[in-house]
Amino acid sequence: MGMLILWGLKKEAGRYVEGKIYDVEAGKEYKCSIVQITPDRLKITASVLFLSESHYWTRVK
């Protein structure tokens, strides 16, 4: 617990860009951006070189 997995994000035009995300399973870090889709849902996009992958995080209530 307490491991930092997201850092360095800058707010720009309603989204967060130029950050880093740490993949605990792979032990690697990637560039990332975050967009808030709804108040309870985030779209996290991680990229390396010209490849990217998006995941959606939903708040648990």
N, CA, C and O atoms as CSV, one atom per row, in Angstrom:
chain,resi,resn,atom,element,x,y,z
A,1,MET,N,N,0.830,-1.174,0.000
A,1,MET,CA,C,0.000,0.000,0.000
A,1,MET,C,C,0.878,1.241,0.000
A,1,MET,O,O,2.031,1.203,0.429
A,2,GLY,N,N,0.317,2.340,-0.487
A,2,GLY,CA,C,1.032,3.590,-0.500
A,2,GLY,C,C,1.961,3.759,-1.690
A,2,GLY,O,O,2.738,4.713,-1.728
A,3,MET,N,N,1.901,2.853,-2.666
A,3,MET,CA,C,2.761,2.955,-3.841
A,3,MET,C,C,2.213,4.020,-4.795
A,3,MET,O,O,1.022,4.026,-5.106
A,4,LEU,N,N,3.071,4.902,-5.250
A,4,LEU,CA,C,2.696,5.944,-6.195
A,4,LEU,C,C,2.592,5.337,-7.589
A,4,LEU,O,O,3.577,4.808,-8.106
A,5,ILE,N,N,1.402,5.405,-8.212
A,5,ILE,CA,C,1.247,4.828,-9.548
A,5,ILE,C,C,0.956,5.882,-10.612
A,5,ILE,O,O,1.097,5.600,-11.802
A,6,LEU,N,N,0.555,7.084,-10.217
A,6,LEU,CA,C,0.320,8.195,-11.149
A,6,LEU,C,C,1.050,9.423,-10.624
A,6,LEU,O,O,0.964,9.726,-9.434
A,7,TRP,N,N,1.769,10.137,-11.490
A,7,TRP,CA,C,2.438,11.361,-11.056
A,7,TRP,C,C,2.755,12.250,-12.250
A,7,TRP,O,O,2.752,11.807,-13.399
A,8,GLY,N,N,3.029,13.514,-11.947
A,8,GLY,CA,C,3.491,14.465,-12.951
A,8,GLY,C,C,2.437,14.972,-13.917
A,8,GLY,O,O,2.783,15.585,-14.927
A,9,LEU,N,N,1.170,14.738,-13.641
A,9,LEU,CA,C,0.114,15.157,-14.568
A,9,LEU,C,C,-0.092,16.668,-14.500
A,9,LEU,O,O,-0.018,17.267,-13.427
A,10,LYS,N,N,-0.350,17.275,-15.657
A,10,LYS,CA,C,-0.608,18.709,-15.757
A,10,LYS,C,C,-1.998,18.916,-16.333
A,10,LYS,O,O,-2.360,18.290,-17.330
A,11,LYS,N,N,-2.789,19.803,-15.701
A,11,LYS,CA,C,-4.138,20.075,-16.191
A,11,LYS,C,C,-4.054,20.966,-17.424
A,11,LYS,O,O,-3.376,21.994,-17.425
A,12,GLU,N,N,-4.763,20.546,-18.480
A,12,GLU,CA,C,-4.742,21.289,-19.743
A,12,GLU,C,C,-6.073,21.079,-20.458
A,12,GLU,O,O,-6.402,19.957,-20.841
A,13,ALA,N,N,-6.830,22.140,-20.636
A,13,ALA,CA,C,-8.096,22.094,-21.384
A,13,ALA,C,C,-9.038,20.987,-20.902
A,13,ALA,O,O,-9.578,20.231,-21.710
A,14,GLY,N,N,-9.232,20.895,-19.592
A,14,GLY,CA,C,-10.186,19.941,-19.042
A,14,GLY,C,C,-9.712,18.504,-18.953
A,14,GLY,O,O,-10.512,17.607,-18.686
A,15,ARG,N,N,-8.432,18.267,-19.172
A,15,ARG,CA,C,-7.887,16.916,-19.034
A,15,ARG,C,C,-6.501,17.019,-18.414
A,15,ARG,O,O,-5.964,18.114,-18.248
A,16,TYR,N,N,-5.936,15.886,-18.078
A,16,TYR,CA,C,-4.601,15.852,-17.488
A,16,TYR,C,C,-3.655,15.160,-18.460
A,16,TYR,O,O,-3.963,14.085,-18.974
A,17,VAL,N,N,-2.511,15.772,-18.709
A,17,VAL,CA,C,-1.570,15.282,-19.717
A,17,VAL,C,C,-0.147,15.260,-19.163
A,17,VAL,O,O,0.124,15.753,-18.068
A,18,GLU,N,N,0.746,14.677,-19.951
A,18,GLU,CA,C,2.187,14.664,-19.671
A,18,GLU,C,C,2.543,14.037,-18.329
A,18,GLU,O,O,3.509,14.446,-17.685
A,19,GLY,N,N,1.763,13.046,-17.909
A,19,GLY,CA,C,2.057,12.365,-16.660
A,19,GLY,C,C,2.706,11.019,-16.899
A,19,GLY,O,O,2.995,10.638,-18.033
A,20,LYS,N,N,2.926,10.319,-15.824
A,20,LYS,CA,C,3.488,8.971,-15.870
A,20,LYS,C,C,2.580,8.048,-15.072
A,20,LYS,O,O,1.959,8.460,-14.093
A,21,ILE,N,N,2.512,6.797,-15.503
A,21,ILE,CA,C,1.772,5.764,-14.791
A,21,ILE,C,C,2.692,4.565,-14.630
A,21,ILE,O,O,3.431,4.206,-15.546
A,22,TYR,N,N,2.638,3.950,-13.454
A,22,TYR,CA,C,3.470,2.784,-13.160
A,22,TYR,C,C,2.611,1.535,-13.239
A,22,TYR,O,O,1.578,1.451,-12.575
A,23,ASP,N,N,3.021,0.571,-14.037
A,23,ASP,CA,C,2.356,-0.726,-14.157
A,23,ASP,C,C,3.010,-1.669,-13.151
A,23,ASP,O,O,4.135,-2.126,-13.352
A,24,VAL,N,N,2.299,-1.948,-12.080
A,24,VAL,CA,C,2.842,-2.763,-10.993
A,24,VAL,C,C,3.188,-4.174,-11.469
A,24,VAL,O,O,4.229,-4.717,-11.101
A,25,GLU,N,N,2.321,-4.762,-12.280
A,25,GLU,CA,C,2.549,-6.140,-12.739
A,25,GLU,C,C,3.782,-6.260,-13.631
A,25,GLU,O,O,4.546,-7.218,-13.509
A,26,ALA,N,N,3.980,-5.289,-14.531
A,26,ALA,CA,C,5.118,-5.341,-15.454
A,26,ALA,C,C,6.373,-4.700,-14.861
A,26,ALA,O,O,7.485,-4.953,-15.325
A,27,GLY,N,N,6.185,-3.869,-13.830
A,27,GLY,CA,C,7.322,-3.176,-13.235
A,27,GLY,C,C,7.870,-2.080,-14.131
A,27,GLY,O,O,9.056,-1.756,-14.059
A,28,LYS,N,N,7.012,-1.499,-14.985
A,28,LYS,CA,C,7.446,-0.466,-15.929
A,28,LYS,C,C,6.589,0.780,-15.789
A,28,LYS,O,O,5.473,0.727,-15.272
A,29,GLU,N,N,7.128,1.909,-16.258
A,29,GLU,CA,C,6.346,3.141,-16.271
A,29,GLU,C,C,6.138,3.608,-17.706
A,29,GLU,O,O,6.961,3.357,-18.586
A,30,TYR,N,N,5.018,4.294,-17.919
A,30,TYR,CA,C,4.626,4.751,-19.249
A,30,TYR,C,C,4.122,6.185,-19.173
A,30,TYR,O,O,3.726,6.647,-18.103
A,31,LYS,N,N,4.132,6.886,-20.288
A,31,LYS,CA,C,3.495,8.197,-20.377
A,31,LYS,C,C,1.995,7.984,-20.255
A,31,LYS,O,O,1.481,6.950,-20.681
A,32,CYS,N,N,1.278,8.962,-19.672
A,32,CYS,CA,C,-0.171,8.789,-19.569
A,32,CYS,C,C,-0.902,10.117,-19.633
A,32,CYS,O,O,-0.328,11.184,-19.416
A,33,SER,N,N,-2.191,10.016,-19.938
A,33,SER,CA,C,-3.106,11.151,-19.882
A,33,SER,C,C,-4.419,10.648,-19.305
A,33,SER,O,O,-4.730,9.459,-19.386
A,34,ILE,N,N,-5.192,11.566,-18.719
A,34,ILE,CA,C,-6.454,11.204,-18.082
A,34,ILE,C,C,-7.535,12.178,-18.518
A,34,ILE,O,O,-7.323,13.390,-18.547
A,35,VAL,N,N,-8.701,11.630,-18.858
A,35,VAL,CA,C,-9.875,12.432,-19.193
A,35,VAL,C,C,-11.014,11.962,-18.304
A,35,VAL,O,O,-11.251,10.762,-18.168
A,36,GLN,N,N,-11.729,12.925,-17.689
A,36,GLN,CA,C,-12.891,12.562,-16.881
A,36,GLN,C,C,-14.093,12.455,-17.810
A,36,GLN,O,O,-14.543,13.453,-18.373
A,37,ILE,N,N,-14.612,11.232,-17.967
A,37,ILE,CA,C,-15.742,10.965,-18.853
A,37,ILE,C,C,-17.047,11.373,-18.175
A,37,ILE,O,O,-17.874,12.054,-18.783
A,38,THR,N,N,-17.236,10.967,-16.939
A,38,THR,CA,C,-18.370,11.346,-16.092
A,38,THR,C,C,-17.798,11.612,-14.707
A,38,THR,O,O,-16.617,11.349,-14.477
A,39,PRO,N,N,-18.601,12.127,-13.776
A,39,PRO,CA,C,-18.067,12.341,-12.422
A,39,PRO,C,C,-17.542,11.064,-11.761
A,39,PRO,O,O,-16.739,11.138,-10.831
A,40,ASP,N,N,-17.986,9.904,-12.227
A,40,ASP,CA,C,-17.562,8.637,-11.626
A,40,ASP,C,C,-16.687,7.781,-12.525
A,40,ASP,O,O,-16.405,6.631,-12.191
A,41,ARG,N,N,-16.251,8.316,-13.657
A,41,ARG,CA,C,-15.508,7.476,-14.616
A,41,ARG,C,C,-14.354,8.258,-15.246
A,41,ARG,O,O,-14.529,9.390,-15.696
A,42,LEU,N,N,-13.157,7.628,-15.271
A,42,LEU,CA,C,-11.969,8.215,-15.885
A,42,LEU,C,C,-11.487,7.344,-17.034
A,42,LEU,O,O,-11.573,6.118,-16.976
A,43,LYS,N,N,-10.981,7.984,-18.074
A,43,LYS,CA,C,-10.326,7.262,-19.171
A,43,LYS,C,C,-8.829,7.511,-19.013
A,43,LYS,O,O,-8.366,8.647,-19.125
A,44,ILE,N,N,-8.081,6.450,-18.754
A,44,ILE,CA,C,-6.633,6.522,-18.574
A,44,ILE,C,C,-5.985,5.968,-19.839
A,44,ILE,O,O,-6.235,4.822,-20.213
A,45,THR,N,N,-5.157,6.770,-20.496
A,45,THR,CA,C,-4.464,6.313,-21.696
A,45,THR,C,C,-2.968,6.294,-21.417
A,45,THR,O,O,-2.379,7.314,-21.058
A,46,ALA,N,N,-2.364,5.129,-21.586
A,46,ALA,CA,C,-0.922,4.959,-21.397
A,46,ALA,C,C,-0.287,4.729,-22.757
A,46,ALA,O,O,-0.871,4.074,-23.621
A,47,SER,N,N,0.924,5.275,-22.946
A,47,SER,CA,C,1.574,5.115,-24.248
A,47,SER,C,C,3.078,4.949,-24.108
A,47,SER,O,O,3.706,5.405,-23.152
A,48,VAL,N,N,3.623,4.269,-25.115
A,48,VAL,CA,C,5.067,4.116,-25.249
A,48,VAL,C,C,5.354,4.172,-26.748
A,48,VAL,O,O,4.745,3.444,-27.532
A,49,LEU,N,N,6.271,5.030,-27.132
A,49,LEU,CA,C,6.564,5.283,-28.544
A,49,LEU,C,C,5.281,5.650,-29.278
A,49,LEU,O,O,4.659,6.654,-28.931
A,50,PHE,N,N,4.864,4.889,-30.264
A,50,PHE,CA,C,3.657,5.215,-31.031
A,50,PHE,C,C,2.474,4.314,-30.674
A,50,PHE,O,O,1.437,4.379,-31.334
A,51,LEU,N,N,2.609,3.483,-29.654
A,51,LEU,CA,C,1.536,2.587,-29.224
A,51,LEU,C,C,0.849,3.150,-27.984
A,51,LEU,O,O,1.503,3.715,-27.107
A,52,SER,N,N,-0.479,2.993,-27.915
A,52,SER,CA,C,-1.197,3.430,-26.721
A,52,SER,C,C,-2.318,2.448,-26.399
A,52,SER,O,O,-2.789,1.703,-27.258
A,53,GLU,N,N,-2.723,2.472,-25.143
A,53,GLU,CA,C,-3.803,1.605,-24.673
A,53,GLU,C,C,-4.600,2.382,-23.635
A,53,GLU,O,O,-4.026,3.029,-22.759
A,54,SER,N,N,-5.929,2.318,-23.736
A,54,SER,CA,C,-6.797,3.022,-22.795
A,54,SER,C,C,-7.539,2.045,-21.900
A,54,SER,O,O,-7.909,0.945,-22.309
A,55,HIS,N,N,-7.743,2.482,-20.664
A,55,HIS,CA,C,-8.523,1.727,-19.684
A,55,HIS,C,C,-9.474,2.704,-19.013
A,55,HIS,O,O,-9.189,3.897,-18.916
A,56,TYR,N,N,-10.592,2.196,-18.557
A,56,TYR,CA,C,-11.578,3.021,-17.873
A,56,TYR,C,C,-11.619,2.630,-16.407
A,56,TYR,O,O,-11.745,1.454,-16.066
A,57,TRP,N,N,-11.510,3.631,-15.546
A,57,TRP,CA,C,-11.597,3.410,-14.116
A,57,TRP,C,C,-12.926,3.973,-13.645
A,57,TRP,O,O,-13.279,5.103,-13.983
A,58,THR,N,N,-13.669,3.190,-12.861
A,58,THR,CA,C,-14.967,3.598,-12.346
A,58,THR,C,C,-14.912,3.653,-10.825
A,58,THR,O,O,-14.404,2.741,-10.173
A,59,ARG,N,N,-15.445,4.741,-10.274
A,59,ARG,CA,C,-15.472,4.914,-8.826
A,59,ARG,C,C,-16.406,3.881,-8.195
A,59,ARG,O,O,-17.517,3.655,-8.675
A,60,VAL,N,N,-15.945,3.271,-7.133
A,60,VAL,CA,C,-16.767,2.316,-6.390
A,60,VAL,C,C,-17.486,3.101,-5.298
A,60,VAL,O,O,-16.864,3.843,-4.538
A,61,LYS,N,N,-18.793,2.928,-5.229
A,61,LYS,CA,C,-19.573,3.660,-4.215
A,61,LYS,C,C,-19.978,2.752,-3.093
A,61,LYS,O,O,-20.639,3.191,-2.151
